[in-house]
Amino acid sequence: MTGRPRCRVAALVAGAFALVATLTPAASGAVPAHGLLPRSPSFPADQWPAYDLGALGQPADVVGRDAALSGMVGGRSLWAFGDTIFTHAASDGSWFRTNTGALDVPGYYPITEPLDASGASAHQLVPFTSNEQAFNASATDGSRYAVWPTAIITRDPDPALVFAHRGRLLADKTFVLSTMGVGLADVGAGSTQGSRRSALLFGGEDCQWTAQFVGQDGYLYAYAGLDVPGRTNCPDRGDFQFGVARAPLASADVKSAYRYWNGSAWSTTQASTATVVSGFGVNVAWNETLDKYLLITGIGTSSFYRTADSPQGPWSAEDQFVTGLPPSGGLGNYAWAQHPEHAGADDGVILVSYLHMTGSDTSENRLVAVDLRAGAATALPAYVDDVYEEFRGAPADATGRAFWSDSLEGRDTTSAAVARAIATSEQGRRHAVQEAFQEVLGRA
C-alpha cells in the first residue's frame, strides 16, 4: 500500500485519546472502562483482540449520524455520513440532512467540519440536484428525495469520487423504485461539500452498486445486493445475496466500462451477475497483514468476517469478528466499515467503525482498533512493547510489560490511557526531547 502515511499502533490509540478528550458529554456518552472489548462466549480464544477507542466526534447539535465511511483526499481523511439528525428544527423545516462530511488527520480523530449558527452540520457532502431540491421543498405529503454516500474513492491529485445511493421515499418511507439509483460527486482536497453530477451512474433498473476499493490491479470493485425484485437489469437471487462488478479506475464514472462477475468470468451483462457472498451489508478492503481481502458484515451486536484471495472469492466460511457494545433501540449495531488509511503498526492494526444505536433516534459511530498481528494470548504483551518502542524507544522491561498487560486484560484501564501514561512518564518525555533534537539539530 503506497501513497499514504503509516502510523504505529501507539499513535492509533494516542489519537483515540485525543478524540475522547475533545468529545463533549452530550456527544460522547459514557466511555467504557476497558480498552479490550468484551468477547461473547462463542468468541474463539485465538481470535484477534479489539480495543474500543470511543465514539467518533460529532457537532454539539447532532444527536446521530448514520454509517461512517472514509477515504484519503489530498493528504487528509474525508469522512462521509448518512442521515444526520439535529436536535433543532432547521430554518427550512427539516430536522436532518441526508448526508454530511468531515475531515481529520490520519491516526487522530478530532474531526472538523463547517457548522451553521445552531452548531449543526452546515451542508451536505453530496448535495441535492436542483430538481431534487425543488421536489423536497414543494412536497406536501411527506415524501422526499434522500442521498446517502456509500464510498469515497481516492484519485489524487484529482478530486475524490464519492458514490451515493439516491432514492425517493413516500410518506410511509417506502421507496419509489424507478427513482432509485447510484450517483456521483467530486470532492476536492480540504472540502466537505462536493460537486454533484446531474446524471446517475446506475438507475432504478440496475443493481444498486456500492463501490468499495481500488484493487491492486487498478480496478475499482463494487458490490450490490441481489435481493430486490423488479429491476430489469439486476437478478433477484434472494435476501442478502451480493454480487460484484468492476471497472478501470480511470473509467469508474462510465457505466459501459463496468463488467459483472457471472460465476466464471467478467461479463458485460449485468443481469448475469452471480452471488459471491451473503450477509447484512458487506464492507471489503485489501489487508496486507492477512495478504487477503477482508470482508466484514453484521447487525445486532456481533460482526463477522470472511477472507478471499480475489474480490470475487471464493470467500472463506463466516467467522465472528468483533462483538460491539450493547445497543439501545433501532437496528442495534450495523454499518461495520474498515478505514485502511488509519492503519497502525504497518497495517497490522486496522481501524473499524460501526453505527451504535444509543436510543430510538440517537446514535454514535463507535471506533474499534483490531490487532490482526497475533492471537489474544500474545497480543497484549506485544502491544505494550509497541507502545514502549514508540514513546520510550525500547521494548518494555519484564515488570512494565506484565503490569500493563495485566491491567488491560483485567479491564482496569484503557489502551489509550496506557499510551498516555507511558508517553507522559519521565522516560517518555526524555525520549521525546531526544527525538526532537535528533530530528531538528542532528545531535543528542
ZALOKE-450461 format. One record per residue (C-alpha): residue number from 1; x, y, z; residue in one letter. Coordinates in Angstrom, 1 decimal. Example, Ala and Ser with C-alpha at 12.3 -4.5 7.8 and 13.67 -1.06 7.14 Angstrom:
// residues 2
{tivo 1,{12.3,-4.5,7.8},a}
{tivo 2,{13.7,-1.1,7.1},s}
END
This chain:
// residues 444
{tivo 1,{0.0,0.0,0.0},m}
{tivo 2,{1.7,3.2,-1.1},t}
{tivo 3,{0.9,6.8,-1.2},g}
{tivo 4,{-0.4,7.2,2.3},r}
{tivo 5,{1.2,7.8,5.7},p}
{tivo 6,{1.7,5.0,8.2},r}
{tivo 7,{1.4,5.2,11.9},c}
{tivo 8,{2.1,2.7,14.6},r}
{tivo 9,{-0.4,1.2,17.0},v}
{tivo 10,{0.6,3.6,19.8},a}
{tivo 11,{-0.2,6.6,17.6},a}
{tivo 12,{-3.5,5.0,16.7},l}
{tivo 13,{-4.6,4.8,20.4},v}
{tivo 14,{-2.9,8.1,21.3},a}
{tivo 15,{-5.1,9.7,18.6},g}
{tivo 16,{-8.1,8.0,20.1},a}
{tivo 17,{-7.2,9.6,23.4},f}
{tivo 18,{-7.2,12.9,21.7},a}
{tivo 19,{-10.6,12.1,20.3},l}
{tivo 20,{-12.0,11.2,23.8},v}
{tivo 21,{-10.6,14.4,25.2},a}
{tivo 22,{-12.4,16.6,22.6},t}
{tivo 23,{-15.8,14.9,22.9},l}
{tivo 24,{-18.5,16.8,24.9},t}
{tivo 25,{-20.6,14.7,27.3},p}
{tivo 26,{-23.7,15.1,25.2},a}
{tivo 27,{-21.8,13.9,22.1},a}
{tivo 28,{-19.8,11.0,23.5},s}
{tivo 29,{-21.9,9.3,26.1},g}
{tivo 30,{-20.1,7.1,28.7},a}
{tivo 31,{-16.7,5.8,27.5},v}
{tivo 32,{-16.2,2.2,28.5},p}
{tivo 33,{-13.9,1.5,31.5},a}
{tivo 34,{-11.9,-1.0,29.5},h}
{tivo 35,{-9.7,-1.0,26.4},g}
{tivo 36,{-10.2,-4.6,25.3},l}
{tivo 37,{-13.7,-5.2,24.1},l}
{tivo 38,{-15.6,-8.0,25.9},p}
{tivo 39,{-16.0,-11.2,24.0},r}
{tivo 40,{-19.1,-13.3,23.7},s}
{tivo 41,{-18.9,-16.9,24.9},p}
{tivo 42,{-18.7,-18.1,21.3},s}
{tivo 43,{-15.7,-15.9,20.5},f}
{tivo 44,{-12.7,-18.1,19.7},p}
{tivo 45,{-9.9,-17.9,22.3},a}
{tivo 46,{-7.3,-17.3,19.5},d}
{tivo 47,{-9.3,-14.6,17.8},q}
{tivo 48,{-7.9,-11.1,17.2},w}
{tivo 49,{-8.2,-8.6,20.1},p}
{tivo 50,{-10.2,-5.5,19.6},a}
{tivo 51,{-9.8,-2.2,21.5},y}
{tivo 52,{-12.7,0.2,22.0},d}
{tivo 53,{-11.5,3.7,21.1},l}
{tivo 54,{-14.6,5.6,22.0},g}
{tivo 55,{-17.1,7.4,19.8},a}
{tivo 56,{-16.2,9.5,16.8},l}
{tivo 57,{-16.9,13.1,17.5},g}
{tivo 58,{-20.0,14.9,16.1},q}
{tivo 59,{-21.2,18.5,16.3},p}
{tivo 60,{-23.0,19.6,19.5},a}
{tivo 61,{-26.3,20.0,17.8},d}
{tivo 62,{-26.2,16.5,16.2},v}
{tivo 63,{-27.6,13.5,18.0},v}
{tivo 64,{-26.9,10.9,15.5},g}
{tivo 65,{-25.2,10.2,12.1},r}
{tivo 66,{-25.7,7.1,10.0},d}
{tivo 67,{-22.9,4.9,8.6},a}
{tivo 68,{-19.4,6.3,8.7},a}
{tivo 69,{-17.1,5.9,5.7},l}
{tivo 70,{-13.7,7.5,5.0},s}
{tivo 71,{-11.0,7.9,2.3},g}
{tivo 72,{-7.9,9.9,1.7},m}
{tivo 73,{-8.3,13.2,-0.3},v}
{tivo 74,{-5.2,15.4,-0.7},g}
{tivo 75,{-3.4,14.0,2.4},g}
{tivo 76,{-6.4,14.2,4.8},r}
{tivo 77,{-9.1,11.7,5.6},s}
{tivo 78,{-12.5,12.7,4.4},l}
{tivo 79,{-15.4,11.1,6.4},w}
{tivo 80,{-18.9,10.7,5.0},a}
{tivo 81,{-22.0,10.0,6.9},f}
{tivo 82,{-25.6,9.2,6.0},g}
{tivo 83,{-28.7,10.7,7.7},d}
{tivo 84,{-27.5,13.3,10.2},t}
{tivo 85,{-30.1,14.1,12.8},i}
{tivo 86,{-30.3,17.5,14.6},f}
{tivo 87,{-31.8,18.5,17.9},t}
{tivo 88,{-33.2,21.7,16.5},h}
{tivo 89,{-35.6,22.4,13.7},a}
{tivo 90,{-33.7,23.9,10.8},a}
{tivo 91,{-34.9,27.1,9.0},s}
{tivo 92,{-36.2,25.0,6.1},d}
{tivo 93,{-38.3,22.9,8.4},g}
{tivo 94,{-36.2,19.8,8.2},s}
{tivo 95,{-34.7,18.1,11.2},w}
{tivo 96,{-31.8,16.3,9.5},f}
{tivo 97,{-29.6,16.3,6.4},r}
{tivo 98,{-29.4,13.0,4.4},t}
{tivo 99,{-25.6,13.1,4.4},n}
{tivo 100,{-22.8,15.2,5.8},t}
{tivo 101,{-19.0,15.2,5.7},g}
{tivo 102,{-16.0,15.9,8.0},a}
{tivo 103,{-12.2,15.9,7.8},l}
{tivo 104,{-9.3,14.7,10.0},d}
{tivo 105,{-5.6,13.8,10.0},v}
{tivo 106,{-5.0,10.1,9.7},p}
{tivo 107,{-4.4,8.5,13.1},g}
{tivo 108,{-6.1,11.3,15.0},y}
{tivo 109,{-9.8,11.8,15.2},y}
{tivo 110,{-10.9,15.3,16.3},p}
{tivo 111,{-12.9,15.7,13.1},i}
{tivo 112,{-13.7,19.2,11.7},t}
{tivo 113,{-16.5,20.5,9.5},e}
{tivo 114,{-18.3,23.7,8.8},p}
{tivo 115,{-21.2,24.4,11.2},l}
{tivo 116,{-24.3,26.5,10.9},d}
{tivo 117,{-25.4,29.1,13.5},a}
{tivo 118,{-27.1,26.4,15.6},s}
{tivo 119,{-24.0,24.2,15.8},g}
{tivo 120,{-25.2,21.6,13.3},a}
{tivo 121,{-23.6,20.4,10.1},s}
{tivo 122,{-23.8,23.3,7.7},a}
{tivo 123,{-24.3,21.4,4.4},h}
{tivo 124,{-24.4,18.0,2.6},q}
{tivo 125,{-21.3,16.3,1.3},l}
{tivo 126,{-23.3,15.1,-1.7},v}
{tivo 127,{-25.8,17.9,-2.4},p}
{tivo 128,{-29.2,17.5,-4.0},f}
{tivo 129,{-29.7,18.4,-7.6},t}
{tivo 130,{-31.9,21.4,-8.3},s}
{tivo 131,{-34.7,19.1,-9.3},n}
{tivo 132,{-34.4,17.0,-6.1},e}
{tivo 133,{-34.2,20.2,-4.0},q}
{tivo 134,{-37.3,21.6,-5.7},a}
{tivo 135,{-39.3,18.4,-5.2},f}
{tivo 136,{-38.4,18.3,-1.5},n}
{tivo 137,{-39.4,21.9,-1.0},a}
{tivo 138,{-42.7,21.5,-2.7},s}
{tivo 139,{-43.8,18.0,-1.5},a}
{tivo 140,{-46.8,18.3,0.9},t}
{tivo 141,{-47.3,14.6,1.6},d}
{tivo 142,{-44.1,13.9,3.5},g}
{tivo 143,{-42.3,12.3,0.5},s}
{tivo 144,{-38.8,13.4,-0.3},r}
{tivo 145,{-35.5,12.5,-2.0},y}
{tivo 146,{-32.6,11.2,0.0},a}
{tivo 147,{-29.0,10.8,-0.9},v}
{tivo 148,{-26.7,8.5,1.1},w}
{tivo 149,{-22.9,8.3,0.5},p}
{tivo 150,{-21.6,4.7,0.1},t}
{tivo 151,{-17.9,5.1,-0.8},a}
{tivo 152,{-15.0,7.6,-1.1},i}
{tivo 153,{-12.6,6.6,-3.9},i}
{tivo 154,{-9.2,8.4,-3.9},t}
{tivo 155,{-8.0,9.7,-7.2},r}
{tivo 156,{-5.1,12.1,-6.1},d}
{tivo 157,{-4.3,14.6,-7.5},p}
{tivo 158,{-7.8,14.7,-8.9},d}
{tivo 159,{-10.8,15.2,-6.7},p}
{tivo 160,{-12.1,12.1,-4.9},a}
{tivo 161,{-15.1,10.3,-6.4},l}
{tivo 162,{-17.9,9.9,-3.9},v}
{tivo 163,{-20.5,7.3,-4.7},f}
{tivo 164,{-24.0,7.7,-3.3},a}
{tivo 165,{-27.4,5.9,-3.3},h}
{tivo 166,{-30.3,8.2,-4.4},r}
{tivo 167,{-33.9,7.3,-3.6},g}
{tivo 168,{-37.3,8.9,-3.2},r}
{tivo 169,{-39.3,7.9,-0.2},l}
{tivo 170,{-43.0,8.1,0.1},l}
{tivo 171,{-44.7,9.3,3.3},a}
{tivo 172,{-44.8,5.7,4.7},d}
{tivo 173,{-41.0,5.6,4.0},k}
{tivo 174,{-41.3,3.0,1.2},t}
{tivo 175,{-39.2,3.6,-2.0},f}
{tivo 176,{-40.3,4.6,-5.4},v}
{tivo 177,{-38.2,2.0,-7.3},l}
{tivo 178,{-37.9,4.0,-10.5},s}
{tivo 179,{-36.3,7.0,-8.8},t}
{tivo 180,{-33.6,5.0,-7.1},m}
{tivo 181,{-30.0,4.9,-8.5},g}
{tivo 182,{-26.3,5.4,-7.9},v}
{tivo 183,{-25.0,8.9,-8.3},g}
{tivo 184,{-21.6,10.6,-8.2},l}
{tivo 185,{-20.0,13.7,-6.7},a}
{tivo 186,{-16.5,15.1,-7.0},d}
{tivo 187,{-14.9,16.4,-3.7},v}
{tivo 188,{-11.6,18.3,-3.7},g}
{tivo 189,{-8.9,18.4,-1.0},a}
{tivo 190,{-9.9,20.1,2.2},g}
{tivo 191,{-13.6,20.3,1.3},s}
{tivo 192,{-16.7,18.7,2.9},t}
{tivo 193,{-19.1,19.7,0.1},q}
{tivo 194,{-18.9,18.0,-3.3},g}
{tivo 195,{-19.9,18.9,-6.8},s}
{tivo 196,{-22.8,16.6,-7.7},r}
{tivo 197,{-23.0,15.1,-11.2},r}
{tivo 198,{-26.5,15.6,-12.6},s}
{tivo 199,{-26.8,12.2,-14.3},a}
{tivo 200,{-27.0,8.9,-12.4},l}
{tivo 201,{-24.3,6.3,-13.0},l}
{tivo 202,{-26.8,3.4,-12.4},f}
{tivo 203,{-30.6,3.8,-12.4},g}
{tivo 204,{-33.5,2.2,-10.7},g}
{tivo 205,{-33.5,-0.7,-13.2},e}
{tivo 206,{-29.9,-1.6,-12.2},d}
{tivo 207,{-28.3,-3.2,-9.2},c}
{tivo 208,{-27.5,-0.5,-6.6},q}
{tivo 209,{-23.8,-0.9,-6.8},w}
{tivo 210,{-21.7,0.2,-3.8},t}
{tivo 211,{-18.1,1.0,-4.6},a}
{tivo 212,{-15.6,-0.4,-2.1},q}
{tivo 213,{-12.0,-0.2,-3.0},f}
{tivo 214,{-9.4,0.0,-5.8},v}
{tivo 215,{-7.7,-3.3,-6.1},g}
{tivo 216,{-4.0,-3.9,-6.7},q}
{tivo 217,{-4.9,-4.5,-10.4},d}
{tivo 218,{-6.1,-0.9,-10.8},g}
{tivo 219,{-9.8,-1.8,-11.0},y}
{tivo 220,{-12.5,-0.3,-8.8},l}
{tivo 221,{-14.6,-3.0,-7.3},y}
{tivo 222,{-18.3,-2.6,-6.3},a}
{tivo 223,{-20.8,-4.9,-4.6},y}
{tivo 224,{-24.6,-4.9,-4.7},a}
{tivo 225,{-27.4,-6.8,-3.1},g}
{tivo 226,{-29.3,-9.0,-5.5},l}
{tivo 227,{-32.4,-9.2,-3.3},d}
{tivo 228,{-34.8,-6.5,-4.7},v}
{tivo 229,{-37.3,-7.7,-7.3},p}
{tivo 230,{-38.5,-5.5,-10.2},g}
{tivo 231,{-35.1,-4.4,-11.6},r}
{tivo 232,{-34.9,-5.4,-15.2},t}
{tivo 233,{-31.0,-5.3,-15.3},n}
{tivo 234,{-30.5,-6.9,-11.9},c}
{tivo 235,{-31.2,-10.5,-11.0},p}
{tivo 236,{-33.3,-11.3,-7.8},d}
{tivo 237,{-31.3,-14.0,-6.0},r}
{tivo 238,{-32.9,-13.7,-2.6},g}
{tivo 239,{-32.3,-11.8,0.7},d}
{tivo 240,{-28.8,-10.6,1.5},f}
{tivo 241,{-27.1,-12.1,-1.6},q}
{tivo 242,{-24.3,-9.9,-3.1},f}
{tivo 243,{-22.7,-9.8,-6.5},g}
{tivo 244,{-19.5,-7.9,-7.6},v}
{tivo 245,{-18.7,-5.6,-10.5},a}
{tivo 246,{-15.5,-3.8,-11.6},r}
{tivo 247,{-14.3,-1.0,-13.9},a}
{tivo 248,{-10.9,0.5,-14.5},p}
{tivo 249,{-10.4,3.4,-12.0},l}
{tivo 250,{-10.0,5.9,-14.9},a}
{tivo 251,{-13.4,4.9,-16.2},s}
{tivo 252,{-15.2,4.3,-12.9},a}
{tivo 253,{-17.7,7.1,-13.8},d}
{tivo 254,{-18.7,5.4,-17.0},v}
{tivo 255,{-21.5,2.7,-16.8},k}
{tivo 256,{-20.4,0.9,-20.0},s}
{tivo 257,{-16.9,0.3,-18.5},a}
{tivo 258,{-18.3,-2.0,-15.8},y}
{tivo 259,{-18.1,-5.8,-16.0},r}
{tivo 260,{-20.0,-8.2,-13.8},y}
{tivo 261,{-18.8,-11.5,-12.3},w}
{tivo 262,{-21.1,-14.3,-13.6},n}
{tivo 263,{-19.5,-17.0,-11.6},g}
{tivo 264,{-16.8,-17.9,-14.0},s}
{tivo 265,{-15.9,-14.7,-16.0},a}
{tivo 266,{-16.4,-10.9,-16.2},w}
{tivo 267,{-19.5,-10.3,-18.3},s}
{tivo 268,{-20.9,-7.2,-20.0},t}
{tivo 269,{-24.4,-8.4,-19.0},t}
{tivo 270,{-25.5,-7.1,-15.6},q}
{tivo 271,{-28.4,-9.5,-15.4},a}
{tivo 272,{-25.9,-12.4,-15.3},s}
{tivo 273,{-24.4,-11.3,-12.0},t}
{tivo 274,{-23.8,-14.3,-9.7},a}
{tivo 275,{-24.0,-14.4,-5.9},t}
{tivo 276,{-20.4,-14.3,-4.5},v}
{tivo 277,{-21.2,-13.8,-0.8},v}
{tivo 278,{-24.1,-13.3,1.6},s}
{tivo 279,{-24.6,-11.1,4.7},g}
{tivo 280,{-26.3,-7.9,6.1},f}
{tivo 281,{-24.3,-5.4,4.1},g}
{tivo 282,{-20.6,-6.0,3.1},v}
{tivo 283,{-17.5,-3.9,3.6},n}
{tivo 284,{-14.4,-5.1,1.8},v}
{tivo 285,{-10.7,-3.9,1.7},a}
{tivo 286,{-7.3,-5.4,1.0},w}
{tivo 287,{-5.3,-6.3,4.1},n}
{tivo 288,{-1.5,-6.5,3.9},e}
{tivo 289,{-1.1,-8.4,7.2},t}
{tivo 290,{-3.5,-11.2,6.1},l}
{tivo 291,{-2.4,-10.9,2.5},d}
{tivo 292,{-6.0,-11.3,1.6},k}
{tivo 293,{-9.2,-9.3,1.0},y}
{tivo 294,{-11.1,-8.9,4.3},l}
{tivo 295,{-14.9,-8.7,4.3},l}
{tivo 296,{-16.8,-7.7,7.4},i}
{tivo 297,{-20.6,-7.6,7.9},t}
{tivo 298,{-23.0,-7.6,10.8},g}
{tivo 299,{-26.2,-6.4,12.5},i}
{tivo 300,{-27.3,-6.6,16.2},g}
{tivo 301,{-24.2,-6.9,18.4},t}
{tivo 302,{-21.7,-9.1,16.7},s}
{tivo 303,{-19.9,-8.7,13.4},s}
{tivo 304,{-18.5,-11.4,11.2},f}
{tivo 305,{-15.6,-11.7,8.7},y}
{tivo 306,{-14.6,-13.7,5.6},r}
{tivo 307,{-11.3,-13.6,3.6},t}
{tivo 308,{-10.5,-14.3,0.0},a}
{tivo 309,{-7.6,-14.1,-2.5},d}
{tivo 310,{-9.7,-12.2,-5.0},s}
{tivo 311,{-12.7,-9.7,-4.8},p}
{tivo 312,{-15.0,-12.3,-6.4},q}
{tivo 313,{-14.0,-15.0,-4.0},g}
{tivo 314,{-14.3,-17.8,-3.2},p}
{tivo 315,{-14.8,-16.4,0.3},w}
{tivo 316,{-13.9,-18.3,3.4},s}
{tivo 317,{-16.6,-19.5,5.8},a}
{tivo 318,{-18.1,-16.9,8.1},e}
{tivo 319,{-16.5,-16.4,11.5},d}
{tivo 320,{-17.0,-14.0,14.3},q}
{tivo 321,{-15.0,-10.7,14.1},f}
{tivo 322,{-15.9,-8.2,16.9},v}
{tivo 323,{-18.6,-8.0,19.5},t}
{tivo 324,{-19.7,-4.4,19.8},g}
{tivo 325,{-21.2,-2.6,22.8},l}
{tivo 326,{-24.8,-3.5,23.7},p}
{tivo 327,{-27.1,-1.3,21.5},p}
{tivo 328,{-30.3,0.5,22.6},s}
{tivo 329,{-33.1,0.6,20.1},g}
{tivo 330,{-33.3,0.7,16.3},g}
{tivo 331,{-31.4,-1.9,14.3},l}
{tivo 332,{-28.7,-2.2,17.0},g}
{tivo 333,{-25.2,-2.2,15.7},n}
{tivo 334,{-24.7,-2.1,12.0},y}
{tivo 335,{-22.8,-0.4,9.1},a}
{tivo 336,{-19.4,-2.0,10.0},w}
{tivo 337,{-16.7,-0.4,8.0},a}
{tivo 338,{-12.9,-0.6,7.6},q}
{tivo 339,{-10.8,2.6,7.4},h}
{tivo 340,{-7.5,1.5,5.8},p}
{tivo 341,{-5.9,4.9,5.8},e}
{tivo 342,{-5.9,4.8,9.6},h}
{tivo 343,{-3.9,1.6,9.8},a}
{tivo 344,{-1.3,1.2,12.5},g}
{tivo 345,{1.8,-0.9,13.1},a}
{tivo 346,{2.5,-1.4,9.4},d}
{tivo 347,{-1.1,-2.2,8.7},d}
{tivo 348,{-1.3,-4.9,11.4},g}
{tivo 349,{-3.9,-2.9,13.3},v}
{tivo 350,{-7.0,-1.7,11.5},i}
{tivo 351,{-9.5,0.9,12.4},l}
{tivo 352,{-13.1,-0.3,12.2},v}
{tivo 353,{-16.3,1.7,12.9},s}
{tivo 354,{-19.8,0.7,13.5},y}
{tivo 355,{-23.1,2.5,14.0},l}
{tivo 356,{-24.1,2.1,17.6},h}
{tivo 357,{-27.7,3.0,18.5},m}
{tivo 358,{-27.9,4.8,21.8},t}
{tivo 359,{-31.7,5.3,21.7},g}
{tivo 360,{-34.7,5.2,19.2},s}
{tivo 361,{-33.5,8.2,17.3},d}
{tivo 362,{-29.9,8.7,18.6},t}
{tivo 363,{-26.7,7.1,17.7},s}
{tivo 364,{-22.9,7.3,17.6},e}
{tivo 365,{-20.2,5.9,15.3},n}
{tivo 366,{-18.0,3.8,17.5},r}
{tivo 367,{-14.3,3.2,16.7},l}
{tivo 368,{-12.5,0.0,17.3},v}
{tivo 369,{-8.8,-0.9,16.7},a}
{tivo 370,{-8.5,-4.6,15.7},v}
{tivo 371,{-5.0,-6.2,16.0},d}
{tivo 372,{-4.6,-8.7,13.2},l}
{tivo 373,{-0.9,-9.5,14.0},r}
{tivo 374,{-1.3,-12.0,16.8},a}
{tivo 375,{-3.7,-14.2,18.8},g}
{tivo 376,{-5.2,-12.9,22.0},a}
{tivo 377,{-2.7,-14.8,24.2},a}
{tivo 378,{0.3,-12.9,22.8},t}
{tivo 379,{-1.2,-9.6,21.6},a}
{tivo 380,{-1.3,-7.6,24.9},l}
{tivo 381,{2.4,-8.0,25.8},p}
{tivo 382,{3.3,-7.3,22.1},a}
{tivo 383,{1.0,-4.2,22.2},y}
{tivo 384,{2.7,-2.9,25.4},v}
{tivo 385,{6.1,-3.4,23.7},d}
{tivo 386,{4.9,-1.4,20.7},d}
{tivo 387,{3.8,1.5,23.0},v}
{tivo 388,{7.2,1.4,24.8},y}
{tivo 389,{9.1,1.3,21.5},e}
{tivo 390,{7.0,4.3,20.2},e}
{tivo 391,{7.2,6.5,23.2},f}
{tivo 392,{10.4,5.3,25.0},r}
{tivo 393,{12.5,4.0,22.2},g}
{tivo 394,{12.9,0.5,23.6},a}
{tivo 395,{10.8,-2.6,24.5},p}
{tivo 396,{9.2,-2.8,27.9},a}
{tivo 397,{11.0,-4.4,30.8},d}
{tivo 398,{9.5,-7.5,32.3},a}
{tivo 399,{7.9,-5.6,35.1},t}
{tivo 400,{6.3,-2.9,33.0},g}
{tivo 401,{5.2,-5.5,30.4},r}
{tivo 402,{3.4,-7.6,33.0},a}
{tivo 403,{1.9,-4.7,34.8},f}
{tivo 404,{0.3,-3.0,31.7},w}
{tivo 405,{-0.7,-6.4,30.1},s}
{tivo 406,{-2.5,-7.5,33.3},d}
{tivo 407,{-4.2,-4.1,33.7},s}
{tivo 408,{-5.6,-4.3,30.1},l}
{tivo 409,{-6.6,-8.0,30.4},e}
{tivo 410,{-8.3,-7.2,33.7},g}
{tivo 411,{-10.2,-4.3,32.1},r}
{tivo 412,{-8.6,-2.0,34.8},d}
{tivo 413,{-7.6,0.6,32.2},t}
{tivo 414,{-8.0,1.6,28.6},t}
{tivo 415,{-5.5,1.2,25.7},s}
{tivo 416,{-5.5,5.0,25.2},a}
{tivo 417,{-4.7,5.5,29.0},a}
{tivo 418,{-1.8,3.1,28.7},v}
{tivo 419,{-0.3,5.0,25.8},a}
{tivo 420,{-0.8,8.4,27.6},r}
{tivo 421,{0.8,7.1,30.8},a}
{tivo 422,{3.9,5.8,29.0},i}
{tivo 423,{4.2,8.8,26.8},a}
{tivo 424,{4.0,11.3,29.6},t}
{tivo 425,{6.3,9.5,32.0},s}
{tivo 426,{9.7,10.9,32.7},e}
{tivo 427,{11.3,8.4,30.4},q}
{tivo 428,{8.7,9.2,27.8},g}
{tivo 429,{9.4,12.9,27.9},r}
{tivo 430,{13.1,12.4,27.8},r}
{tivo 431,{12.8,10.2,24.7},h}
{tivo 432,{10.6,12.8,23.0},a}
{tivo 433,{13.2,15.5,23.6},v}
{tivo 434,{16.0,13.3,22.3},q}
{tivo 435,{14.0,12.5,19.2},e}
{tivo 436,{13.3,16.2,18.6},a}
{tivo 437,{17.0,17.1,19.0},f}
{tivo 438,{18.0,14.4,16.5},q}
{tivo 439,{15.3,15.4,14.1},e}
{tivo 440,{15.9,19.1,14.1},v}
{tivo 441,{19.5,19.6,15.1},l}
{tivo 442,{21.0,16.2,14.2},g}
{tivo 443,{22.5,15.6,17.7},r}
{tivo 444,{21.6,14.3,21.1},a}
END
